[in-house]
């Protein structure tokens, strides 16, 4: 928003397990949206659909092909929502995590955005202590922070 973009939030959480975890994260997104005075949309929770989409990669290690597919599913859902809302740009907060490859995420975002005729806003949010700042801001706002990626497979690998 400081760069002149009109921001709107989108939360995809069908990869998150169990359902209680999804609802905690969705509530944090809603709270943040109210604090920042921006609209946000939470996609309906559909873990069965996510499981069907990813089950052929169930044996992949954490950070492997299944995770790449999951990022793609999240970004496709966001792109579809952006098109519905008449937005021209798309980005993601996935690159805040020190556990994810921001270059791979940005490449997926670029490909998905091109497919949906959107402009990808490439960012590595963890740069310049971005991850630490996000932790500090979450604490300041009293937001819930998860301690694992979210999917059933990441729970098993913890």
N, C-alpha and C positions, 0 to 999 in steps of 0.2 A: 504494500500500500504506500510505503514511503517513496517508491519509484513511480507512483502515479497509476498503478493498476487498481481497478475496482475488484476487490477480492470477495470470493464466496467459498465457503467450505463444503467439502464433500467427504463423507465418511463411508468407506466400504469395509464391512467387517465380517463377511460370510466365512472368511478363513479362520476366524477366532473361535477358540474352544476353551472352556465350555461356554454356554450361553450367558452365564453370570458375568464372565469376563467381557463378553461383547457389550453387555448393558452398562458395565462400569466405564468402559472406554467411550461408548456413545454418550453417556452422561457428561463425561469430561469434555468431549467435543462441543456439546450443547452449552456447557458452562463457559468454555472459552469463547464461543461465538457471541454469547451475550456480553461477556467482558469486553471483547473487541468490537462490538456492535457491527457484526457482519452476519449475513444470512448463512445458514449451513443446512445441508440435507444429509440425512442418514439413510443409506440404502437399506431396504428391508433385509433382515437377517435370514439367510438361506444357506446354512452350512451343508445341507445335503447336496445342493447344486455344486458348491465348491469342492466337496469330496469327490463327486462324480468327475468333475473337470480335472482333478489332480491325482486320482487314485492310481493311474498308470505309472506315476512317479513316486509312489509311497515309499519305496526302498532307497530313494535318493538321499544322500547325506544333507544335513542342514547346510544351506548356502549353495546347494546344487541346482539342478534343472527344475526341480519342483518349485523352488523359491523364485526362479526367473519367471516361470509360468504364473505364479501367484502375483508377482509384481505386474505382469502383463494383464491379468484379469482385473486387478484393481484399477489400472490405468485405462483400460478399455471402458470399464463402468463409468469412470470419471469423465472420459471423453464423450461418451453418449449423453451424460448429464449436461456437460458443457454445451454440446450442440443443442440440446433441448432448451437450454436457458439463453441461447443466442450468444454465448461467449466465443471469443476468438482466440483465447490463450488457455494454456494448460500447464500446470507444474505439479510437483508433489513434495510432501514433507518427508518422504521415505529416505531422502539423502541426509537427514539429520543423524541417523544412526551410525555409530562407529562400527557396527557389525554388518553393514551392507555396502556393496560396491557402488558408489555414486555414479561412476562412469557407465556402468552397465545399466543402472536404473535410468539415467539420462538418455542412453541410446534407445532403450525400450520406449521411453516417453516420446522421443523424437519420431520413432517409427509409428507409434500409435497416433500421435498428433497429426502426422502427415496423412495417415489413412482416413482420419476424420476431418481433414481440412482445417486443423487448428494450428496455431503457432506454439511450439514448445518453448517454455521459458526454462532454460537449463540452469539449475542451481545445485550447489553443494552446500547445503544449509549448515553442515557441521564445521565448515571453515571458520577461522577466526574465533575459536572457542564457542561456536554455535551450539554444539551439544551441551556444553556446560551452561551456557546462557539459557538454553531451553529447560534444563533441570532447575536452575535458579528461579526462572519465571513460573514454572509449574508449582514449585514450593510456595512462592509468593502468592499465587492465585488459589492454592489449595487443590490443585488438580490431581487426579489419580494418574499414576505412572505405572505402566506394566513392567514386569521384569523378564518377559520372554516375548518372542515374536508374535505368537498368538495361536498358531495352528496346533493341532493335536500332535503333529510330528515334532514340533519344537518343544512341546511339553515333555515328550519322551526323551529327547536328547539333553534335557537340562540336568 
